[in-house]
Amino acid sequence: MANGVLFTQKRSANTLRYSVVVLLALAFTFPLLYLISGSLMTLDEVTVYPPKLLPSSINLQNYADAMQVMTPRIFGNTLFFTFGILILQLIISFSAGFALAKMPFKYAATVVALFAIPVFLPTNVSIIPLYLVTFKLNLLSTWGGMILPIVGSTAFGTLLFRQFLVNFPDNLVDAARIDGASWPRVLFQVVLPLAKPPIASYAAVTFLTAWNMYIWPLMVGNTENLKVATVQLAPLIAGGTGFYGKIPPNVTYAAALLSALPVTLFFLWAQRWFINAIAGTGNDS
């Protein structure tokens, strides 16, 4: 009898727990679900009051119209901007983190402390100085001006890799050095293959951050040849006049989803890589 009561109480607690989790999940995902639903509605359905939650029919023409605004050139610019930042930051951060963790030198602790300072500073503090330096170097409206100042913000990545590499086995590094391997060879042939978890994590965060950047691309590269997805998408969401004011909400929803698709795919890929690296399956695909 006591076991039956205990089982019933446990089942009730689990039911309550799962119910709360499901309700919270629905609350957090509702905006995304409505965005997907609205992107499939007609203009009359998406503007009706009270609002409809589901479309009466699937209207894929919205995505065709959205591609007239979010052109392949826009996505190409955004991918070039994002991967340029990601690759350069990854190279600098990983190398610096390795040097701070495994290459002893005087005042290493001081250097680590200096790297920690930018992490606690708001991003907006450095925007004006960065813009002035970019202007003085005549890099406005160029890919170098858009990418290089952001690449210099490597404090977080350097500390992330340094923390991981501090716990990296010293005997592997020492064995490679005894065999005559140079520091670059140790870094890329010994450490790099075993550092997939932090690399995958940093790549996912950096890709998401770079893809969603708006202020800096707007200030430095707000031209048709350099315009990225966020700069193109923001006036659609805000409404406005002229060409942007003529884009209906359902097409704007579709454009927003198209803009979010590459980030979602990259995050899923990086997550899979991260899990495979931890499990030690050796599957890098």
Secondary structure per residue as TSV (DSSP state, phi and psi in degrees):
chain	resnum	aa	ss	phi	psi
A	1	M	-	360.0	-44.2
A	2	A	H	-64.8	-37.6
A	3	N	H	-66.0	-37.2
A	4	G	H	-65.7	-42.0
A	5	V	H	-64.5	-41.5
A	6	L	H	-63.6	-40.4
A	7	F	H	-64.8	-42.1
A	8	T	H	-63.9	-41.9
A	9	Q	H	-64.6	-40.5
A	10	K	H	-66.0	-41.2
A	11	R	H	-66.1	-38.6
A	12	S	H	-64.8	-40.9
A	13	A	H	-64.5	-41.3
A	14	N	H	-65.2	-39.6
A	15	T	H	-63.3	-42.6
A	16	L	H	-65.1	-41.9
A	17	R	H	-63.4	-47.5
A	18	Y	H	-66.8	-34.7
A	19	S	H	-63.5	-43.4
A	20	V	H	-63.3	-42.3
A	21	V	H	-62.7	-43.7
A	22	V	H	-65.0	-42.9
A	23	L	H	-63.6	-42.4
A	24	L	H	-65.3	-39.0
A	25	A	H	-63.2	-42.5
A	26	L	H	-64.6	-39.1
A	27	A	H	-64.6	-41.0
A	28	F	H	-75.9	-30.9
A	29	T	H	-93.0	-6.8
A	30	F	H	-58.3	-44.8
A	31	P	H	-58.0	-40.1
A	32	L	H	-67.2	-42.6
A	33	L	H	-63.3	-39.4
A	34	Y	H	-69.6	-34.1
A	35	L	H	-62.0	-43.4
A	36	I	H	-64.6	-45.6
A	37	S	H	-62.2	-44.9
A	38	G	H	-65.0	-29.5
A	39	S	H	-70.9	-13.4
A	40	L	T	-104.8	0.2
A	41	M	S	-89.7	163.0
A	42	T	-	-80.6	169.5
A	43	L	H	-62.4	-39.2
A	44	D	H	-64.6	-37.8
A	45	E	H	-71.8	-37.7
A	46	V	H	-78.6	-17.1
A	47	T	H	-106.9	2.0
A	48	V	-	-73.2	153.2
A	49	Y	S	-129.9	131.2
A	50	P	S	-66.9	151.9
A	51	P	-	-66.0	148.0
A	52	K	-	-89.7	146.8
A	53	L	S	-94.4	-27.2
A	54	L	S	-128.8	144.5
A	55	P	-	-75.5	148.7
A	56	S	S	-72.2	-26.7
A	57	S	S	-152.1	158.4
A	58	I	-	-81.4	120.4
A	59	N	-	-111.5	89.4
A	60	L	T	-76.6	-8.1
A	61	Q	H	-63.2	-25.4
A	62	N	H	-58.8	-39.0
A	63	Y	H	-72.0	-34.6
A	64	A	H	-64.7	-40.9
A	65	D	H	-68.1	-36.2
A	66	A	H	-64.9	-33.1
A	67	M	H	-68.8	-17.6
A	68	Q	H	-73.5	-22.8
A	69	V	H	-97.2	-53.2
A	70	M	S	-87.2	76.1
A	71	T	-	-72.1	162.4
A	72	P	H	-56.3	-31.3
A	73	R	H	-63.2	-39.6
A	74	I	H	-63.4	-45.5
A	75	F	H	-67.0	-37.2
A	76	G	H	-63.1	-43.7
A	77	N	H	-60.9	-42.8
A	78	T	H	-67.1	-40.5
A	79	L	H	-65.4	-41.6
A	80	F	H	-63.9	-44.4
A	81	F	H	-62.1	-46.1
A	82	T	H	-69.1	-48.0
A	83	F	H	-71.2	-29.6
A	84	G	H	-61.4	-45.6
A	85	I	H	-65.8	-45.7
A	86	L	H	-61.4	-49.5
A	87	I	H	-66.7	-46.9
A	88	L	H	-66.9	-43.0
A	89	Q	H	-63.2	-38.7
A	90	L	H	-64.0	-43.5
A	91	I	H	-63.3	-47.3
A	92	I	H	-67.7	-47.1
A	93	S	H	-65.4	-43.9
A	94	F	H	-66.0	-42.4
A	95	S	H	-65.8	-43.8
A	96	A	H	-66.2	-41.1
A	97	G	H	-62.0	-39.1
A	98	F	H	-65.3	-43.0
A	99	A	H	-62.6	-41.9
A	100	L	H	-70.2	-27.3
A	101	A	H	-90.9	-36.6
A	102	K	H	-122.9	-5.1
A	103	M	S	-114.7	91.2
A	104	P	-	-63.8	134.8
A	105	F	-	-153.6	163.7
A	106	K	T	-67.7	142.5
A	107	Y	T	65.2	25.9
A	108	A	H	-62.1	-40.1
A	109	A	H	-63.5	-36.0
A	110	T	H	-66.4	-40.1
A	111	V	H	-63.9	-41.1
A	112	V	H	-61.6	-42.3
A	113	A	H	-63.0	-38.5
A	114	L	H	-66.2	-36.4
A	115	F	H	-66.2	-27.3
A	116	A	H	-74.6	-23.3
A	117	I	H	-62.2	-49.2
A	118	P	H	-62.3	-23.7
A	119	V	H	-63.4	-32.6
A	120	F	T	-93.4	0.2
A	121	L	S	-93.9	137.5
A	122	P	-	-61.9	144.0
A	123	T	H	-60.3	-35.4
A	124	N	H	-63.3	-21.4
A	125	V	H	-63.6	-34.6
A	126	S	H	-95.7	-3.9
A	127	I	H	-65.7	-47.8
A	128	I	H	-64.8	-48.0
A	129	P	H	-58.1	-41.2
A	130	L	H	-62.4	-41.2
A	131	Y	H	-64.6	-41.7
A	132	L	H	-64.7	-41.5
A	133	V	H	-64.3	-43.1
A	134	T	H	-62.0	-39.7
A	135	F	H	-65.4	-44.0
A	136	K	H	-64.4	-30.6
A	137	L	T	-87.1	4.7
A	138	N	T	57.3	41.8
A	139	L	-	-107.8	6.9
A	140	L	T	-64.8	143.1
A	141	S	T	60.1	36.2
A	142	T	S	-134.3	158.6
A	143	W	H	-65.1	-35.4
A	144	G	H	-61.6	-40.5
A	145	G	H	-68.5	-30.6
A	146	M	H	-77.0	-37.4
A	147	I	H	-95.7	-48.5
A	148	L	H	-61.7	-43.4
A	149	P	H	-62.0	-32.8
A	150	I	H	-74.1	-34.4
A	151	V	H	-60.4	-32.1
A	152	G	T	-67.0	-14.0
A	153	S	-	-86.3	74.8
A	154	T	-	-112.8	14.0
A	155	A	H	-62.3	-47.2
A	156	F	H	-62.6	-46.5
A	157	G	H	-63.9	-40.2
A	158	T	H	-62.3	-44.5
A	159	L	H	-67.6	-35.9
A	160	L	H	-62.0	-49.9
A	161	F	H	-70.3	-34.5
A	162	R	H	-62.7	-41.7
A	163	Q	H	-64.7	-38.3
A	164	F	H	-68.4	-43.6
A	165	L	H	-76.4	-18.8
A	166	V	H	-59.7	-36.1
A	167	N	T	-90.0	3.2
A	168	F	S	-71.3	137.4
A	169	P	-	-57.5	123.2
A	170	D	H	-67.3	-29.4
A	171	N	H	-64.8	-30.6
A	172	L	H	-67.6	-42.7
A	173	V	H	-66.5	-44.7
A	174	D	H	-63.3	-39.3
A	175	A	H	-64.3	-41.0
A	176	A	H	-66.1	-39.5
A	177	R	H	-67.8	-38.0
A	178	I	H	-64.4	-35.5
A	179	D	T	-75.4	0.3
A	180	G	T	96.2	9.7
A	181	A	-	-73.7	137.1
A	182	S	-	-74.8	167.4
A	183	W	H	-61.2	-43.9
A	184	P	H	-59.9	-37.9
A	185	R	H	-67.7	-39.6
A	186	V	I	-59.9	-43.3
A	187	L	I	-62.8	-49.2
A	188	F	I	-89.7	-22.9
A	189	Q	I	-106.5	-21.0
A	190	V	I	-107.8	-50.6
A	191	V	I	-81.9	-46.4
A	192	L	G	-55.7	-45.7
A	193	P	G	-62.7	-21.9
A	194	L	G	-99.9	4.0
A	195	A	-	-109.7	28.6
A	196	K	H	-66.3	-39.0
A	197	P	H	-57.9	-51.6
A	198	P	H	-68.4	-31.4
A	199	I	H	-65.3	-44.2
A	200	A	H	-63.9	-42.2
A	201	S	H	-63.8	-47.2
A	202	Y	H	-65.8	-38.5
A	203	A	H	-63.2	-41.7
A	204	A	H	-64.4	-45.3
A	205	V	H	-66.6	-43.1
A	206	T	H	-67.8	-41.1
A	207	F	H	-61.0	-45.9
A	208	L	H	-62.1	-43.7
A	209	T	H	-65.1	-46.5
A	210	A	H	-67.3	-39.9
A	211	W	H	-64.4	-34.9
A	212	N	T	-91.2	3.1
A	213	M	-	-63.5	136.0
A	214	Y	-	-126.4	-49.1
A	215	I	H	-62.4	-50.6
A	216	W	H	-65.4	-47.9
A	217	P	H	-61.0	-32.9
A	218	L	H	-66.7	-39.6
A	219	M	H	-74.5	-40.1
A	220	V	H	-101.7	-34.1
A	221	G	-	-127.5	38.6
A	222	N	-	-83.9	60.7
A	223	T	S	-126.5	163.1
A	224	E	T	-62.9	-31.9
A	225	N	T	-77.7	-20.9
A	226	L	T	-117.6	-1.4
A	227	K	-	-64.0	134.4
A	228	V	-	-106.4	176.5
A	229	A	H	-62.7	-42.3
A	230	T	H	-65.3	-39.6
A	231	V	H	-67.1	-36.0
A	232	Q	H	-74.2	-33.3
A	233	L	H	-83.8	-32.9
A	234	A	H	-56.3	-45.8
A	235	P	H	-64.1	-27.0
A	236	L	H	-66.0	-42.1
A	237	I	H	-70.9	-36.4
A	238	A	H	-80.6	-8.5
A	239	G	-	87.3	-114.9
A	240	G	-	95.9	-171.0
A	241	T	S	-119.0	178.2
A	242	G	H	69.3	-141.8
A	243	F	H	-60.0	-44.1
A	244	Y	H	-66.7	-32.2
A	245	G	H	-69.2	-12.7
A	246	K	T	-92.4	-3.2
A	247	I	S	-84.4	118.2
A	248	P	-	-70.9	161.5
A	249	P	H	-60.8	-38.2
A	250	N	H	-65.0	-34.9
A	251	V	H	-71.3	-35.7
A	252	T	H	-63.0	-41.2
A	253	Y	H	-59.8	-44.3
A	254	A	H	-63.7	-39.8
A	255	A	H	-64.9	-38.5
A	256	A	H	-64.1	-41.0
A	257	L	H	-67.5	-39.9
A	258	L	H	-62.4	-37.8
A	259	S	H	-67.7	-33.1
A	260	A	H	-82.6	-15.7
A	261	L	H	-62.1	-48.0
A	262	P	H	-60.8	-37.3
A	263	V	H	-64.3	-42.7
A	264	T	H	-63.0	-45.1
A	265	L	H	-64.1	-41.5
A	266	F	H	-66.5	-40.5
A	267	F	H	-63.9	-42.5
A	268	L	H	-63.6	-40.0
A	269	W	H	-64.7	-45.2
A	270	A	H	-65.3	-36.6
A	271	Q	H	-65.1	-41.0
A	272	R	H	-64.9	-41.8
A	273	W	H	-62.6	-41.3
A	274	F	H	-61.6	-46.0
A	275	I	H	-65.9	-42.9
A	276	N	H	-63.2	-37.4
A	277	A	H	-66.5	-41.2
A	278	I	H	-67.0	-41.0
A	279	A	H	-71.1	-16.6
A	280	G	T	71.9	29.3
A	281	T	-	-75.7	-21.8
A	282	G	-	77.9	6.9
A	283	N	-	-91.4	106.4
A	284	D	-	-95.2	0.0
A	285	S	-	-77.2	360.0
